[in-house]
Amino acid sequence: MDNALDACEEAGVLPDLFIGIRKVSEEVYRITVEDNGPGIVPAQVPFVFGKLLYGSRFHQVRQSRGQQGIGISAAVLYAQLTTGLPTVVISRTDPKEKAHRFELTIHVESNEPHIVSKKEIDWDRTHGTRVEIELRTSLTARKRLLEYLKFTSVVNPHARIMVEIDGEMLTFERVSAEPIASPKAIQPHPHGIELGALKRMTGASADSLGEFLVTSFSRVGKKAAAEIGAVADLEAGRKVKALSADELKRFHAALQSVDVPAPPAAQCLSPIGEDLVRQGLDKEFQLDFVKARTRPPSVYGGHPFVVEAAIGYGGRLPAEDRAQILRFANRVPLMYQQGACAITQSVSEVNWKQYGIGQQGLPMGPVLILVHVASTNVPFTSESKDAIAAIPEISREIDLVLKDLGRELKQFLSRRDRRKAQDDRARAICSIIPEIAAKVSEIVEKPLIDVSPIEGKIMRRVVAKKWTADGMVHLSLRNYTPQEVTLTLYDLSPDEGKGADPLPSYTDRAGDDFTRVWQVKLLPDKGWDARYRGKGGGRIELRGVEDTQKVVVDLDV
């Protein structure tokens, strides 16, 4: 799936992915991944899927999901070892040409592909690739699989991912119709070059030392090249191919020690962006509050990186559990080894209590924290690529962005608490004023006065009330704001609503409950009333006006 997303982005195509998992026998499943990318040239298909390390991107200095060139060929090999069956690959690069269908295995001793069969076929896609693998496995981690796909959808909001697991369909829709800009490869930075890579580069170059530095490295000009040569005690005209092992070590040390400007991060990195992170989270989690931040590009060891983060609160998140932490590296979810990851460590080191959140190591409550590290070389703790190493520069950026988001959350919680206190006072006023008026009227033996003008002077909001009297349910709306409002009133209760006056615009039944809907337009200082036969109960909702400008009161409660 990572390869499919990379291929679509490089071609400037909005990804439409299909993931299929179907049980073939007791312990054998067929896994299908299909994309609408540019396809693979037929001559390259056997090597891409049947040769380990063939697709390695270690030589490319740019952000990418896959890097080692092991993933897809390792899956082919695992299927071959567990079921003995070849992998089926269908690929098409041009709508004017037929698709090519391959059946492939890997010759283990030579690490070379073996083509079992190859033919041209008709295919309904004009371009793209489809891979079918049958392997021995189980679906005990089904929940984790669905989480992986859901999280992938969050950080790839331009992709549509359709999933079928044993006949059950699920779709993660895209929220952006714009293909993301594919990062461009840049020259390696002197501070990020390894000795082995330097040896390979010098061995393949016919340039002199000065020319080699200027043409083969990022941000190295003639002045910096001369300084590097002087520190390494090497002449600028010396051919790099002829450097001895000791000279190469001096050269490598000089590259690390001389100050060189940071590499051009904007060219080789492709962060998600604050708006798309927020939209992706809203789509999958329906939060009450969500904010996202993208930090300016930074550098560790010559490798550019960008840290993005988001924080969400409320919605359907569990109120009593630990915060949900979503970790990503180059748009890929990190599902395992959470405790060993620098992201988790940075989250736990923030004092969340000062931002209004409980904390027991990790923050507690209905909180979601997302952190994405995009880099040309993500420093994983191991080859499994499940956790990010605690590099000081990266940890510092994560800490800064989390504290920035913590301040945003604190402001939201403060506003929410103030609004709740105001709403509680408003409900109390709406409940108490009519009672006070009734008592005063009884004491002075005068007719009951209309308290609406008093209510209006105090409230300055739209007030919705519900109460029950003499077998009738009463609903009222009062507009105490200076503007005309168009409102939708929802009344949900077990009452059937017989004799409703006026009749609701819409009525629906779900089980034992009824929903009645009225559409109401109110001028300033005007009201609306309705009633029907019933026992009350349930609840009312008012839409069409901001939460800060309305008060909803059930006087029976």
N, C-alpha and C positions, 0 to 999 in steps of 0.2 A: 504494500500500500504506500509506503514511503517513496519507493521508486516511481510509482504511478503519479504521485503528487509532484515530485521533482520533474518528471518528464512533461507533465501538463504545463507547469510554470515556465519551464525553459522554452516551450513552444508558444507561450502566451495564450493558452487555452483555459477556459473555466473548467475545472475538473468535475467530471461526472463519473463517480466510481461505483462499482458493484462488487460487493463481498458476499459470496455464497458459501455456506457450510452445510453439507448434507451427509447424513449417515448412510454408508454403503453396506457395511456389515457390522458385526458385534463391536469390533474395536477399530474399524477403518472409516475414516471420513474423507470426503472429497471437498477440498477447499478451492474456491474459484475467486480470482481477482481480475476484474476487467476495468479498463480505463478508456477514455476518449482522447488520449495523448497523440503525439505525432507518429506513433508506431516505431518499429525497429527494422532497419534494413535487413532483408532476409539473410544476407551473408554474415551478419553479426549475431543473429539470434542464437546459434549454437554456443558461441563463446560467452555471451552475456549470461546465459542460464546454465551452461555446462562447464564453466572453467572458474575455479576459485581465484579470487583477487583480480579477475579480469576487469571489473568495473571500479577498481580502487580510485578514490579521489584525493588521496593524501597529497598528490603533487599539485592540486588545485587550491589556491588560497582564496576561498570564498565560502559563504555559508551554504551548507547542504545538509539534507537529512541523512542520507547514506554516505558512508565515507570509506569503509574498509573493503568493499567489493566482495563480501562474504555472504551476506544475508540471503539473497535469492538462490545462489548456487548451493549454499548449505541446506536450504529447504529442499531443493531438488535431490541432494545427496541423502538427506534423512528419509525422504519418501522412498527412494531407491533401496535403502538399507532395510526399511521396516516392512515394505510391501512388495518390493521387487518390480514395481511398475514404473514405466517412464513418465515423465512430466509432459503434458500437452501444452504447447504454446501456439497461439494464433496471433498474427500481427499483420497490420495493413498500414501502408504509408501514403497511399494515393487512391482517391475514389475511382480513378481511371483504371486501376489495376486490381487484380484479385488478391484476396488475403492468402497468406502462406501459413500452413499448419504443420507443425513439427511435433514429433515424439522424440524426447531426448533423455539420455542418461549420461552419467559422468564416468569416464574410465579412471578408476581410483588411483591406479599405479602411476599414470602419466599426467593426471589432472588435465585431461583433454575431453572435449565433448564427443559423445557417440550418438549419431543420428539414427534412430530406429526406423523412422519413416518421415517423408517430407512430400507435401503435395499442395497444389493450389486449390482453394475452395471459395465459394460465395459466402459473404458475411454481411450482416445488416449494418455494421459500422463502416463509415467512410474512411476512418483512420482510428488507430488505437491498438491495444494489446490485451490479450486474454490468456491467463495462466490457470491451468487445472492441475492440482497435485492431490494424489491419494496417499495418505499416510496413516500410520497406526497412532491413535491418540484418544483423548476423551474430552468431554465437555464439562468437566468438573469446575473449570475456571470460567464458565459462561458469563457470570456476573462481571468478572474482571475484564473479559473480552468486550462486553458492551460498554463498560466504563472507558476502556481505551478508545473505542470508536467515538463515544460521546465527547471525550476530552479532545480528541483529534479534530472533531467538528468545531469545537470552541475556538481553537487557535488557527484553524483554516476556514474562516467564515466565507471564503469564496468558493468552497467545494460543496457539492451535493454527494452524500454518501448513502447509498441504498444497500441494505443488509437483508439477507434471507438466511435464517437458521432453521433448518428442517421444516420449511414451508411457512415459517412465521416471518412476515415482512416488517421492516422498520426503516424509516427514512430520516436522515439528518439533513434538513434543507439548508441551502446557502442563504446568507443574509447580505451578501455583497455581490453585485453583478460586474465587478471590475476585476480582471485578472491582476494578480500581484506582480510587481516588477521583479523579474528574476535577477538575483545578484550576479555581478560580473567578477570573474577571476582577476586578481591583481598579482603583481610580483611579490615574492616573499619579502618580509621585512628583516633587516639584519639581526634584530634582537630575537626573532622567532625561529631562526634557521638552526637545524640540528646538524651535528658534525657529519653524520652519514649522508644527509641530503646535500650538504656543501660539497662533499667528496664526489657525489654523483654529478652535480652541476659542473664542477670544475673539470671533471673527466670528459664531459661532453662538449666543452667550449674550447674554441681556438683563439679566444680573445686574450688580450693582455689584462693585467690586474685592474688597471684603471677603467678600461672599457667594460670589463666583466662586472665591476661594481655598479657602474652607471646603468647598464642595460639589463642586468639580471635582478636588481633589488629595487624595492619600493622606497621612494623618498631619499635616494642617495644621489647627490649631485657631485660635480667634480671636486668641490672643496671637501665634502665629507669623504669621498673616495681617497683623496690624498692623505687625509688625517688617519683613515683606517690603515692605509699602506704604511704610514710612518710608525704607527703604534705596533704593527706586526713586523716592522723592520724588513719590509719587502718593497722592491722597486716597482714603480707604476708600470714599467714596460715589460715586466716579467710575465711570461705565459703561464696562466693558471693551471693548464694541463700538466705542466712540468713541476708543480710544487711537490715537495717531499711530504712525508707523513708529519714530521715535526713542524714544517712550515704551514701545513694545513691547520694544525692545532693552534699555532700562533695567529694565523689568519682568522680562525673561528673565534678565538678569544677577543681579538680586536673588534670584530663585528659586534660582539656583545657589549663592549665597553664604551665605544664612541657614541656620543649623543646624536640620534637621528630623529627627525620629526615622526610623529605617529603615522601609521598607514591610513589611506583614505577609506574610512569605515563606510561612508555613504554609498560607495560603489560596490563593495563586496558583501555588505550585510543587507538583509531585508526584514526589518522588524515588522510586527503585525500592525502596530498603530493603536492609539488609545481608543478611537471610535470603534474600530472593528473588534477589539478585545471586549469592550463593553457590550456591543451588539451580540457577540458570540455567547457571552455569559447570560445576558437577558433571554436569549433564545432557549437555552437549555435549563436555566435554573429559576427564572421568574422571581427575581430578587426585589426587595423593597428599596434597596440602595445599592448602587454599584459605581465605583470610580476606578479609572485606570490611569496609569502614568508610564511614560517611556522616558528613560534617562538618556542624557547625551551620550554619544559613543565614548568608550574608554579603551584602554589597552593594557594587557598583561603580557609580559615577555615577548613583545612584538606582535601579539595577536589581538586584533580589534574585537571588541564585543559590545553588546548593548543589553541592558537589563530592562525588562518590562514587567510591570506588576499591576494587579487589580485586587480590589477588596470588595466583597459583597456582604450584605447583611439582610437577615429576615427572610421573607418569602417562605419557601417550603423547607428551609434548612432546619435540622433538629435543634431545638432550643437548649438542650442539656448536654449535648455531646461536645467533644473537642472540635475545634475549627477544622473544616475540610481544606486541605492544602493540595493544590494542583501544581505539579512541577513539570516544566517543559524545557527541552534543549533543542534549539533549531526547529521549533514547531512540532516536536515529537514528545508525547507524554512519557514521563518517567514513572513507571508503575510500581517498582520494587525498590528495596533498600532505602526507604524514606529516612530512617534514622541516621544513615551514613552520609546524607546529602548536605552540601553547604547551604542549600535553600532552607531546609528544615532547621538547621543550626541557627541560621540568621533569624528565622521567624521566632524561635524560642528565646533568643537573646534580646529581643525587643521587649520593653516593659509595657505590655498592652493595658495594664491596669490604669495607666495615666491617660489612656484614650477611651476609658469607659467600658472595657471588656474584661471579664474574668480571665484568670490565667492559672494554669497548673502545668508549668513547663511550656506547653503550647497554649495559645488562647482558647477560651471556652465560649460556648454559646452558638447562636445561629450565624456563624461567620464563615465566609469562604475567602481564601487567599490564593491568588494565582501568581506565579513567578515564572517568567520565560527568559532564558539566557540564549541570546543569539550570538554566535561567534564563528570565525573561520576555523577555530580549533577548540572545541569545548573540552575542558580538562576533566574527563571522567575519572572516577576512582579506579575503574577496572575495564577490561575489554567488553564486559556485558553492557556497558553504557546505561546503567540504572541510576547512578548518582553522580553529582558534580563535586569535584574536589574543592576543598576550602582554600582557594587562592585568595590572598588578602584583598587584591583589587576588586575581584568579583564580589566577595563578601561585603566589602564596603559599599558598593553600589546597591546591593540588595538591601542593606540596612538603611541607606538613605531613602530609597523609594518606599520601603515599608513604613518608615516614620512619617513620610509625607502623606501617604494614604491614611495612616492612623489619625493624623490631624483632621483629614477630611471626614473620617467616620465619627470622630468626636463631635465635630460641628453638627453632623446629621443627628446624632443621638441627643445632643443638647436641644436642637430645634424640635425634635420629636417629643422630648419630655416636656418642653414648654407648651407645645401645642396640646399635648394630652392634658396638662393642668388647666389650660384655657378651656378645652372642651368639657372637662369635668365641671368647671365652674359654670360654663354656659348651660350644661344639662341641669345643674342644680338650680340655676335661675329659672329655667323653663318649667321645672317641676314645682318650685316653691312659690313663685309669684301668684299663679292661679289659686293655690291653697291659701295664701295670705289674704288675697282678695275675697275669697269665699268666707273666711273667718271674720274679716273686718265687716263684710256685708251682714253677716249673721249677728255680730255684736251690736252694730249701730242700727240694725233693722232697716237697712236701705237696700235697693235693688243691686244686684251684682254688676259691677262695672266691667267694661271691656279693657283688659290689661294689655292688649296688643301694642298701643302706643308706648307704654312703659317698656315692654319687652324690646320693641324696636330701637328705642334710644340706647338701651344697654347692649344689645346684641350686634347690630349692624351686619347681620349675616342672613343666609337663607335657613329657616328653621323648619324641620320636618318633625311632626309629632304623630304618635299612634297611641290610642287608649281604648278601653272597652267600658261600655256603660249600658245597662238595661238590655243585654243580649245583642248589642250593636257594636261593631268595630268602627272606630272613627279614625280618619286620616286627615291631616291638615298640613298645608304648606304656606309659609309667610315669607315674602321677599323683603327683608329689611335693608337690602343693599341699594345703592343709587342707580344700578343698571338693570335693564330688562334681562331676564334669564330664561333659558329654555331647558327644562328639567325632564328627567326620566325617573319616575318613582317605581321601585320594585317592592312588592309586598309578598313575602313568602311565609306561609302558615298552613296548618292542617285544615283551616276553614275553606269550605267550597266557595264562599263569597256570593251566596244567593242574595238577590235584591240589591246588588251594587248600584250606587248612584253617585256620580256618573259611571257608566259602564267602562271597564278598563279597555285600553287599546288592544291588549293581548292577554290571553289566559292560557296557562299550560299546567299539566298535571304530571308529576313524577313520583310514583309510588303513592304514599299517603299524603303528600304535600302538594299544595297548589301555589302557583306563581301568577300574580296579577301585575300588569304593567300599565301605568298611565303616562302619557306625554302631556306636559303642562308648560304653558308659557305665561310668565308672570311679569307684570310691570313693577317698578319700584313701589313699595308700601302697599302691595296688593296681596290677596290671599286666595287659597283654593281649598275646598273641602270635599271629602268623599266618605261614604259609609256603606257597610254591608252587614248582613246578619252573620254572627259568629261568636266564638268564645275567646278570640284573641290568641296570643302566643306568636311564636315565630319571630320574624324580624323584618325591618324595612331597610332599603338601601336607596340612596339618592345620588344620581349621576348628572353630569352636565355643569357642575360648578366645582371649583378647587376645594380641596379638603379644608383649607384655612378659611374658606368662606361659607361653610355650612355646619349646622349642628343637627344631629339626628337623635331624637329622644323617644324612648318607649316608656310612657308614663305608668304602664302596668308593672314595670320591673322595679 
